[in-house]
Amino acid sequence: MQIVVTSFGSDGDFNPLLAIAAALVRRGVTITFVANPFYEQRVQSTGSRFVGAGKSFDVFAALHANPRYLNSGKGAVAIWKELVAPSIGEIYPVVRETVRRVGATAVVSHVLSYGGVWAAVNAGVRNVVVTTSASAWLSRHHPMVVANWRAPRMVQAALTVALRGLGDLTLRHALRRLALAVGAGVRDVVPIPDLNLGVWPEWFRTPAPDDPPRARLCGFVFDPVGASQPIPTDVARFLAAGAAPVVAGFGSAASLHAADRYRVVADACEILGRRCVLVGRSAQAVAPTANVMVVPSAPYARIFPAASVIVHHGGFGTCAEALRAGKPSLVTPFAFDQFDSAARVHDAGLGRWLVGKAHDAGALARALDSVLRSESSRAAARDAAEKIATAPDGADRAAELIAALS
């Protein structure tokens, strides 16, 4: 069986597609993964064949150079115009040719990788779309939280329905122009896939009547290599030298511009007399001390289980890793779907959403102390970790559903 997979973006977008590709390879499926050459080594580590599309583009360098990308309004427009749309234009002809050349029976694409979606439609093969954040399935039954405030539920539901309608019109307008420019020639620029795959479990966000057609959930899908990576030696020594520390990590994108957040976490921990580990490139703006460990990168799958509380931004992949670790969260969102993830964590009793006070060390210290003292949050986090550990592997379940189509 031959399947083509494609994706683009930061780790939260790309890693789930890598994990699903690896799971399909384990099932004996031959995977050809089409992506920007920047991702080549990561793709090959899954056992997939790699086919490059476009010139090598370091998405993290672009994110680092443009902090405006983290703005929920203008940033979303800039990300579309400068990152997503160009990738669609580059990926579409390569996926189309790759499907023909290898005789693929299906194309598996990230929800924003319309180059793969259109190629599947034009080739007449199975079309699988993978959505990597629960909030992307806009539903009035699960009203989306879009900012650092929460309206009454009826207002949220109305806003969600309005956002879904306006978003669909805006997206279709942009995609029609792009499809014409790349010669895709598709009748419907947002076709109904053969499988709409959500990478979260039902207990985190239950199915709804207005979910996308042919929607299935597979459970959380994790970084396929993170759990096997070693913890840096100095970090391992720090973890073993005292009480479980607070761990702060703001994902692969937000952490590039989180120096102020890391400083506030360190200050809050000093107020509380707590040790902390700050993980991320911009964390190096904080001076390490006997009680503050600063590391530019470390596998969340290895370091989060050693935490007392995890401070993060609500990125979907980071949120899932915190739940897998069985540790409560203090969520301080930056933008986009992060507010919605923060609200879900808060509502489920898995931690706390710090609303609008991420740069106030005193406020963060009080919020952090409340989570540290909450036995109910610890119990809920342990229960979530047990559910994840005892459920079928999300990537394997996704591979099973995809293989069943072919």
C-alpha positions as a printed NumPy array, in Angstrom:
array([[  0.   ,   0.   ,   0.   ],
       [  1.296,   3.431,  -0.974],
       [  0.202,   6.595,   0.865],
       [  1.421,  10.181,   0.531],
       [  1.557,  12.386,   3.638],
       [  2.154,  16.136,   3.733],
       [  2.306,  18.902,   6.327],
       [  3.844,  22.258,   7.158],
       [  4.271,  24.397,  10.276],
       [  5.727,  24.361,  13.764],
       [  6.008,  21.254,  15.939],
       [  2.354,  21.311,  16.954],
       [  1.358,  21.06 ,  13.296],
       [  4.114,  18.814,  12.005],
       [  4.786,  16.27 ,  14.75 ],
       [  1.327,  14.599,  14.651],
       [  1.717,  13.955,  10.906],
       [  5.196,  12.523,  11.537],
       [  3.805,  10.216,  14.228],
       [  0.982,   9.038,  11.981],
       [  3.443,   8.429,   9.132],
       [  5.634,   6.368,  11.479],
       [  2.604,   4.348,  12.626],
       [  1.611,   3.642,   9.018],
       [  5.17 ,   2.498,   8.265],
       [  4.946,   0.091,  11.215],
       [  1.826,  -1.37 ,   9.592],
       [  3.794,  -2.115,   6.422],
       [  2.519,   0.886,   4.452],
       [  5.009,   2.623,   2.163],
       [  4.891,   6.318,   3.024],
       [  6.142,   9.096,   0.801],
       [  6.197,  12.311,   2.794],
       [  6.112,  15.562,   0.803],
       [  7.317,  18.63 ,   2.677],
       [  9.728,  21.512,   2.588],
       [ 13.361,  20.268,   2.515],
       [ 13.838,  21.813,   5.977],
       [ 12.023,  18.789,   7.439],
       [ 13.942,  16.084,   5.566],
       [ 15.863,  14.505,   8.45 ],
       [ 12.823,  14.483,  10.721],
       [ 10.74 ,  12.783,   8.051],
       [ 13.364,  10.167,   7.285],
       [ 13.591,   9.269,  10.997],
       [ 10.047,   7.84 ,  10.694],
       [ 11.066,   5.372,   7.975],
       [  9.217,   7.369,   5.325],
       [ 10.543,   8.296,   1.929],
       [ 11.066,  12.035,   1.602],
       [ 10.231,  14.263,  -1.364],
       [ 11.092,  17.935,  -1.092],
       [  8.829,  20.776,  -2.224],
       [ 10.294,  24.246,  -2.757],
       [ 13.527,  25.704,  -1.449],
       [ 14.567,  24.898,   2.101],
       [ 12.753,  27.238,   4.471],
       [ 13.477,  27.35 ,   8.204],
       [ 10.023,  28.023,   9.622],
       [ 11.414,  28.583,  13.112],
       [ 13.856,  31.211,  11.889],
       [ 10.91 ,  32.957,  10.237],
       [  8.861,  32.761,  13.433],
       [ 11.797,  34.068,  15.437],
       [ 12.332,  36.996,  13.079],
       [  8.654,  37.971,  13.097],
       [  7.124,  38.246,  16.579],
       [  4.028,  39.762,  14.927],
       [  3.068,  36.191,  13.915],
       [  1.963,  35.666,  17.535],
       [ -0.695,  38.37 ,  17.229],
       [ -4.139,  36.752,  17.02 ],
       [ -5.445,  39.248,  14.459],
       [ -2.786,  40.605,  12.128],
       [ -0.526,  37.665,  12.903],
       [ -3.021,  35.162,  11.521],
       [ -3.258,  37.11 ,   8.264],
       [  0.527,  37.359,   8.019],
       [  0.985,  33.642,   8.71 ],
       [ -1.471,  32.82 ,   5.944],
       [  0.041,  35.162,   3.363],
       [  3.719,  34.63 ,   4.164],
       [  3.901,  31.013,   5.352],
       [  0.83 ,  28.897,   4.644],
       [ -0.211,  30.087,   1.172],
       [  3.317,  29.797,  -0.292],
       [  3.633,  26.268,   1.117],
       [  0.334,  25.249,  -0.51 ],
       [  1.564,  26.541,  -3.85 ],
       [  4.826,  24.625,  -3.552],
       [  3.35 ,  21.395,  -2.23 ],
       [  0.396,  20.97 ,  -4.603],
       [  2.281,  20.1  ,  -7.833],
       [  4.777,  17.897,  -5.986],
       [  2.074,  15.879,  -4.216],
       [  0.11 ,  15.567,  -7.47 ],
       [  3.157,  14.205,  -9.302],
       [  4.178,  11.98 ,  -6.377],
       [  0.736,  10.375,  -6.169],
       [  0.911,   9.568,  -9.877],
       [  4.496,   8.327,  -9.732],
       [  4.156,   5.984,  -6.728],
       [  0.577,   4.905,  -7.381],
       [ -0.671,   6.124,  -4.025],
       [ -4.176,   5.199,  -2.898],
       [ -4.542,   8.035,  -0.378],
       [ -3.16 ,  11.427,   0.615],
       [ -3.004,  12.404,   4.296],
       [ -2.757,  16.173,   4.828],
       [ -2.622,  18.602,   7.722],
       [ -5.831,  20.636,   7.894],
       [ -4.087,  23.657,   6.329],
       [ -2.14 ,  21.667,   3.716],
       [ -4.581,  22.264,   0.876],
       [ -1.905,  21.382,  -1.654],
       [ -2.272,  17.77 ,  -0.542],
       [ -6.061,  17.987,  -0.377],
       [ -6.365,  19.313,  -3.927],
       [ -3.873,  16.797,  -5.287],
       [ -5.901,  13.94 ,  -3.783],
       [ -9.118,  15.27 ,  -5.349],
       [ -7.537,  15.692,  -8.765],
       [ -5.953,  12.241,  -8.629],
       [ -9.195,  10.583,  -7.505],
       [ -7.596,   8.962,  -4.451],
       [ -8.686,   8.867,  -0.815],
       [ -8.416,  12.196,   0.964],
       [ -7.628,  12.331,   4.698],
       [ -7.453,  15.606,   6.619],
       [ -5.786,  15.684,  10.054],
       [ -6.837,  18.451,  12.442],
       [ -4.295,  19.126,  15.18 ],
       [ -6.358,  21.341,  17.491],
       [ -9.845,  20.665,  18.87 ],
       [-10.901,  24.299,  18.531],
       [-10.571,  24.084,  14.729],
       [-13.816,  22.072,  14.649],
       [-15.918,  25.13 ,  15.381],
       [-19.11 ,  23.93 ,  17.048],
       [-21.93 ,  25.735,  18.806],
       [-22.02 ,  22.748,  21.18 ],
       [-18.411,  23.491,  22.186],
       [-18.223,  27.299,  22.013],
       [-14.709,  28.468,  21.287],
       [-12.87 ,  30.791,  23.659],
       [-11.052,  33.262,  21.421],
       [ -9.383,  35.688,  23.84 ],
       [ -8.325,  36.246,  27.448],
       [-11.937,  36.581,  28.583],
       [-15.011,  34.41 ,  28.546],
       [-18.46 ,  35.59 ,  27.495],
       [-21.662,  33.9  ,  28.699],
       [-22.095,  30.538,  27.025],
       [-24.934,  31.645,  24.73 ],
       [-22.835,  34.577,  23.534],
       [-19.836,  32.306,  23.02 ],
       [-21.97 ,  29.889,  21.003],
       [-23.262,  32.728,  18.806],
       [-19.728,  34.045,  18.326],
       [-18.513,  30.566,  17.397],
       [-21.231,  30.11 ,  14.775],
       [-20.51 ,  33.581,  13.371],
       [-16.782,  32.863,  13.307],
       [-17.389,  29.577,  11.519],
       [-19.484,  31.259,   8.831],
       [-17.19 ,  34.237,   8.352],
       [-14.096,  32.036,   8.473],
       [-15.482,  29.709,   5.818],
       [-16.279,  32.608,   3.468],
       [-12.857,  34.2  ,   3.996],
       [-10.997,  30.909,   3.59 ],
       [-12.848,  29.963,   0.415],
       [-12.173,  33.365,  -1.107],
       [ -8.437,  33.079,  -0.391],
       [ -8.289,  29.462,  -1.575],
       [-10.079,  30.156,  -4.875],
       [ -7.456,  32.727,  -5.781],
       [ -4.663,  30.385,  -4.736],
       [ -6.113,  27.356,  -6.563],
       [ -6.373,  29.429,  -9.722],
       [ -2.786,  30.629,  -9.324],
       [ -1.377,  27.103,  -8.957],
       [ -3.653,  25.537, -11.567],
       [ -5.381,  23.18 ,  -9.162],
       [ -8.657,  23.277, -11.076],
       [-10.779,  21.887,  -8.221],
       [-14.554,  22.43 ,  -8.274],
       [-14.726,  22.854,  -4.49 ],
       [-11.661,  24.403,  -2.83 ],
       [-12.722,  22.937,   0.547],
       [-13.85 ,  19.429,  -0.468],
       [-15.322,  16.959,   2.005],
       [-12.567,  14.455,   2.837],
       [-13.051,  10.723,   3.073],
       [-11.866,  11.013,   6.672],
       [-11.713,  14.047,   8.976],
       [ -9.336,  12.934,  11.712],
       [ -9.148,  14.753,  15.058],
       [ -6.076,  14.03 ,  17.178],
       [ -7.64 ,  14.165,  20.636],
       [ -9.711,  11.778,  22.786],
       [-13.465,  12.026,  23.303],
       [-13.076,  12.876,  26.977],
       [-11.097,  16.018,  26.1  ],
       [-13.575,  17.315,  23.515],
       [-16.612,  15.15 ,  22.81 ],
       [-18.05 ,  14.73 ,  19.292],
       [-20.782,  17.186,  18.312],
       [-23.623,  17.068,  15.76 ],
       [-22.115,  19.972,  13.803],
       [-18.613,  18.513,  13.58 ],
       [-17.153,  18.15 ,  10.067],
       [-18.511,  15.3  ,   7.926],
       [-16.893,  11.879,   8.341],
       [-15.223,  12.961,  11.569],
       [-13.38 ,  10.426,  13.713],
       [-11.201,  10.851,  16.808],
       [ -8.034,   8.852,  17.389],
       [ -6.744,  10.239,  20.696],
       [ -3.714,  12.416,  21.321],
       [ -0.847,  11.91 ,  18.884],
       [  2.592,  12.599,  20.337],
       [  6.051,  13.444,  19.021],
       [  7.358,  10.085,  17.757],
       [ 10.916,  10.687,  19.013],
       [ 10.476,  12.876,  22.107],
       [ 10.049,  10.041,  24.589],
       [ 13.278,   8.395,  23.428],
       [ 15.45 ,  11.504,  23.639],
       [ 17.728,  11.803,  26.671],
       [ 17.398,  14.586,  29.216],
       [ 20.512,  16.803,  29.228],
       [ 22.88 ,  15.692,  31.983],
       [ 22.818,  19.013,  33.833],
       [ 19.01 ,  19.024,  33.812],
       [ 18.901,  15.452,  35.146],
       [ 21.229,  16.473,  37.992],
       [ 19.055,  19.486,  38.804],
       [ 15.89 ,  17.394,  38.869],
       [ 17.482,  14.895,  41.23 ],
       [ 18.881,  17.561,  43.574],
       [ 15.67 ,  18.632,  45.293],
       [ 11.891,  18.828,  45.304],
       [  9.981,  18.523,  42.056],
       [ 10.352,  21.887,  40.292],
       [  7.885,  24.015,  38.396],
       [  8.594,  23.482,  34.68 ],
       [  7.83 ,  26.206,  32.141],
       [  7.716,  25.461,  28.407],
       [  5.992,  27.517,  25.727],
       [  6.24 ,  25.225,  22.716],
       [  8.356,  25.439,  19.585],
       [  6.945,  28.771,  18.334],
       [  5.775,  30.86 ,  21.301],
       [  8.96 ,  30.079,  23.248],
       [ 10.934,  32.065,  20.682],
       [  9.354,  35.262,  22.039],
       [  8.68 ,  34.364,  25.656],
       [ 11.618,  35.967,  27.491],
       [  9.286,  38.105,  29.623],
       [  7.12 ,  35.093,  30.45 ],
       [ 10.143,  33.091,  31.576],
       [ 11.341,  35.983,  33.771],
       [  7.932,  36.211,  35.419],
       [  7.835,  32.456,  36.081],
       [ 11.295,  32.642,  37.686],
       [ 10.235,  35.637,  39.799],
       [  7.012,  33.9  ,  40.852],
       [  8.939,  30.79 ,  41.88 ],
       [ 11.332,  32.941,  43.896],
       [  8.35 ,  34.489,  45.701],
       [  7.072,  31.007,  46.533],
       [ 10.486,  29.55 ,  47.353],
       [ 10.13 ,  26.995,  44.544],
       [ 12.696,  25.582,  42.16 ],
       [ 11.982,  25.884,  38.438],
       [ 13.177,  24.669,  35.052],
       [ 12.702,  27.039,  32.112],
       [ 12.721,  25.289,  28.714],
       [ 13.01 ,  27.325,  25.518],
       [ 15.388,  29.407,  23.452],
       [ 14.323,  32.764,  24.902],
       [ 14.523,  31.361,  28.443],
       [ 18.232,  32.127,  28.22 ],
       [ 17.31 ,  35.743,  28.987],
       [ 16.939,  34.539,  32.597],
       [ 20.116,  34.095,  34.632],
       [ 20.384,  30.582,  36.093],
       [ 20.756,  30.237,  39.854],
       [ 20.871,  27.404,  42.348],
       [ 17.078,  27.205,  42.102],
       [ 16.592,  28.151,  38.441],
       [ 17.656,  25.833,  35.623],
       [ 17.613,  27.335,  32.122],
       [ 17.825,  25.073,  29.07 ],
       [ 17.235,  26.018,  25.403],
       [ 15.554,  22.697,  24.633],
       [ 14.591,  19.442,  26.303],
       [ 12.047,  16.744,  25.391],
       [  8.75 ,  17.558,  27.104],
       [  7.925,  13.856,  27.226],
       [ 10.93 ,  13.32 ,  29.505],
       [ 10.97 ,  16.491,  31.574],
       [  7.267,  17.158,  32.228],
       [  6.79 ,  14.008,  34.381],
       [  9.386,  15.399,  36.807],
       [  7.435,  18.643,  37.351],
       [  5.222,  19.691,  40.234],
       [  3.245,  22.044,  37.97 ],
       [  3.718,  22.791,  34.269],
       [  3.431,  26.411,  33.144],
       [  2.677,  26.561,  29.431],
       [  0.899,  28.536,  26.735],
       [ -1.894,  26.145,  25.839],
       [ -0.439,  25.006,  22.529],
       [ -2.285,  21.802,  21.692],
       [  0.79 ,  19.559,  21.565],
       [  2.229,  21.008,  24.772],
       [ -1.15 ,  20.673,  26.485],
       [ -1.331,  17.01 ,  25.473],
       [  2.186,  16.347,  26.809],
       [  1.25 ,  17.942,  30.137],
       [ -1.793,  15.663,  30.359],
       [  0.273,  12.597,  29.445],
       [  2.73 ,  13.524,  32.214],
       [ -0.102,  13.56 ,  34.732],
       [  0.798,  16.983,  36.091],
       [ -1.511,  19.974,  36.621],
       [ -1.073,  23.027,  34.403],
       [ -1.009,  26.773,  34.78 ],
       [ -1.855,  28.042,  31.296],
       [ -0.875,  31.538,  30.11 ],
       [ -1.994,  31.796,  26.455],
       [ -0.396,  33.978,  23.792],
       [ -2.836,  33.768,  20.856],
       [ -5.032,  31.672,  18.532],
       [ -6.401,  28.364,  19.869],
       [ -4.352,  28.631,  23.05 ],
       [ -7.152,  30.471,  24.889],
       [ -9.542,  27.644,  24.088],
       [ -7.106,  24.981,  25.317],
       [ -6.575,  27.006,  28.497],
       [-10.331,  27.142,  29.093],
       [-10.674,  23.376,  28.538],
       [ -7.892,  22.621,  31.02 ],
       [ -9.451,  25.003,  33.551],
       [-13.007,  23.664,  33.125],
       [-11.866,  20.046,  33.472],
       [-10.118,  20.825,  36.762],
       [ -6.734,  19.931,  35.251],
       [ -5.148,  23.183,  36.357],
       [ -5.818,  26.867,  35.999],
       [ -6.09 ,  29.424,  33.209],
       [ -4.33 ,  32.646,  34.224],
       [ -6.486,  35.257,  32.51 ],
       [ -4.682,  38.378,  31.357],
       [ -1.965,  38.569,  34.02 ],
       [  0.902,  36.642,  32.443],
       [  3.403,  39.471,  33.041],
       [  2.532,  40.073,  36.707],
       [  4.851,  38.021,  38.916],
       [  2.656,  38.468,  41.978],
       [ -0.496,  37.347,  40.151],
       [  1.316,  34.416,  38.59 ],
       [  2.737,  33.43 ,  41.991],
       [ -0.75 ,  33.429,  43.527],
       [ -2.158,  31.379,  40.651],
       [  0.766,  28.988,  40.752],
       [  0.417,  28.556,  44.502],
       [ -3.278,  27.72 ,  44.11 ],
       [ -2.439,  24.989,  41.595],
       [  0.404,  23.647,  43.74 ],
       [ -1.987,  23.366,  46.698],
       [ -4.865,  21.821,  44.724],
       [ -5.22 ,  18.103,  45.396],
       [ -8.201,  17.991,  43.038],
       [ -6.061,  19.277,  40.151],
       [ -3.373,  16.712,  40.888],
       [ -5.972,  13.938,  41.011],
       [ -7.571,  15.086,  37.741],
       [ -4.167,  15.234,  36.051],
       [ -3.286,  11.735,  37.256],
       [ -6.637,  10.479,  35.946],
       [ -5.981,  12.069,  32.538],
       [ -2.558,  10.432,  32.37 ],
       [ -4.082,   7.047,  33.206],
       [ -6.694,   7.451,  30.466],
       [ -3.982,   8.279,  27.944],
       [ -1.745,   5.406,  29.071],
       [ -4.495,   2.804,  28.907],
       [ -6.05 ,   3.965,  25.603],
       [ -4.793,   2.735,  22.23 ],
       [ -1.892,   4.793,  20.923],
       [ -3.31 ,   7.787,  19.056],
       [ -0.961,   7.477,  16.076],
       [ -1.644,   3.742,  15.783],
       [ -5.396,   4.345,  15.908],
       [ -5.058,   7.031,  13.247],
       [ -3.06 ,   4.647,  11.053],
       [ -5.728,   1.974,  11.51 ],
       [ -8.487,   4.352,  10.385],
       [ -6.473,   5.577,   7.396],
       [ -5.462,   2.08 ,   6.282],
       [ -9.101,   0.975,   6.46 ],
       [ -9.969,   3.49 ,   3.713],
       [ -7.597,   2.008,   1.151]])
